[in-house]
Amino acid sequence: MAHIVSLAAQPRTTTGKGAARQSRFRQRVPAVIYGHGIATRPLDLDSKELERALTGIEPESTLIELTVDGQKTKALIREIQRHPIRPDIIHVDFYEIKSDEKVRLKVPVHCVGSPEGVRNAGGVLDQVTREVEIEVLPEHIPERVELDVTALAVGHSLHVRDLSIPNATILTHGDLTLATVVPPRTEEEIAAPAAEGAAEVAEPELIRKPREEEGEEVEGAEPTEEKPKAEKPKAEKPKGGKEG
């Protein structure tokens, strides 16, 4: 049975960034509702009431009963935008639905039980896929799908085809892996990354070029041609007589 949350909303007469900022200043959250070919309608909701309503639920798979101007409308949350730094909700998109029309949505997959490969072989449970897409009537929307992993041994996997969701059609490909138990890591595998990290941190060996005055030759270096030393000009003796 679908989980239903009731929320009260008010229509917004103004749109745009300025209007949205005004709503947030008044502790309201701007929102829109669309669907079934009708024009998108701007709304706003009380921020504290919205936070309370969304606590402890799966927003994407929860039916929202919106009351706007005394009229109730069933909807699904299509998107929640939060502030990039604070956890505040800054915008919500609602999609209006009809009770007699099937909807497509994604529902979370939760693993239950302790796998045999973890209990008896030291393996590690790896949940590869955390949600699946289904088509279902609103009244049969499940809040979550439970996957029993108790019998899962090391090296074995469970796939989408192993799921059973009453009154729903699973649209996600059946061969997609949901969960697997991987073997425990060996001591060598654990030590290898540590050794690689230590090698990266090690300081490089200092290579010095031998000083020329030490008279050592550098291997592979091309010999340099010595330039002849300039000779000092010899003083000429004056011809005849002695130097005065």
Secondary structure, 3 states (H helix, E strand, C coil): CCCEEEEEEEECCCCCHHHHHHHHHCCEEEEEEEECCEEEEEEEEEHHHHHHHHCCCCHHHCEEEEEECCEEEEEEEEEEEECCCCCCEEEEEEEECCCCCCEEEEEEEEEECCCHHHHHHCCEEEECCCEEEEEECHHHCCCCEEEECCCCCCCCEEEHHHCCCCCEEECCCCCCEEEEEECCCCHHHHHHHHHHHHHHHCCCCCCCCCCHHHCCCCCCCCCCCCCCCCCCCCCCCCCCCCCC
